[in-house]
């Protein structure tokens, strides 16, 4: 899992993974979309491959890269353990917003009641 995180920490590699999420792509397509040189993209793909995130197949003169789901699934399992942390925070935020909303309504009613009738 650490290799996956290290590989994804580099913005260009993260972008490559984002591109491959939509399906397999040849290196040339990634070069054009990322506005990087071919050697740079190839280096990033090698790092992603070493981390197990991508695999390729040869099609004539081209390499077609695809995402491997297993490392990302492992990362998802690890992140799942922390889901309760942000869900609890969202629940507390929802509660606070509801209290503020209710408090605002009460304040408006109180202000209306305190106004003298001639205003």
N, C-alpha and C positions, 0 to 999 in steps of 0.2 A: 504494500500500500504506500510506503514511503516513496518508492520509485515513481508511482503514479502521481503523487502530490508534487514531487520535484519536477517531473516532466511538465505538468500542467501549470507550474508556477511561472513559466516563461510565456509572455503574452503571445508571441508568434505561434508557439506550439498550442496554446489554448485556442487560438483562432483556427489552426489546422483541424483540431478536434471538432470545433464548431462546424467547419465546412463538411467534414466527413460524417457528421450527424445526419445530414441529408442523403447520404449514400456514397458509394465508392467513387473516387475521382483519380484521374491521372495526375502525375506530378505537374505537368505543364499547365493544367487548369488551376492548380493551387498557386503556381508561380504568378499567373495573370491576376487572380483574384486577390492575392495578398500583396502584390506589388513588391515582391522580393526576387532576388536572383535565384536561379535554379540550384546552385550549390548550397545556398542558405536553407532553402526548403528541404533539400535532400538531407542536410545535417539534422534539421529539426525532426524529420521523419525517422531518421536513424535513432535518435534519442527516444522518440515515442515508441518505436519498435522495440528497443531494448527494455523499455518499461512495460511492454506487453500491450500497449494501447492500440497499436495499429498492426495490420498485416498487409501483405501485398501479393498480387499475382501478376505474372508477366503476360502481356498481350502484345505479341510481335516485338516491337522496339520499346514499348511503353510499360511502365509499372503502374498498376492500378491499386491504389491504397484504400483500405476499408478499416473502419473502427472495429475493435474487438470489445465486446460488451463486458467481459468478465472483470477486468480491473475496475471499471466504473460501477459495476454491481457491488463489488467489494467495498468501494468507497461509500456507496449508498447505504450499505448495511452499517458501516461505521458511523455515518452521519445520523442514522435513525436513532441511535442512542442519545443524541443531543436534541432531538425534535421536541421533547417535552419541555426543554428550557425555553425555546422561543414560543411554544404554544402557551405555556404558563404566562409569559410576558404579554402575549397578545390578549389573553383572557383578562389579565389585570388592566390592560389598556382599554379594552371594551367596557369593563366595569367602570373605570374612571370616566370615560367619555359619557357613559349613560348617567352617572352621578352628576357630572357637570351639566349635562343637558337638562336633567330634572331640576337641579339647583337653579339654573338659569330661568326656567319656567316659574319656579317659586318666587324668585327675586322680582320678576316682571309683575306677578300678581300682587306682591307686597307693595311695590312702588305705585301701582295703580290704586290700591286701597288707601295709601297715605296721602295722595294728592287731594288738595282742597277741591271742593266741588266747583268753584269758580275758575279753575285753571284749565 
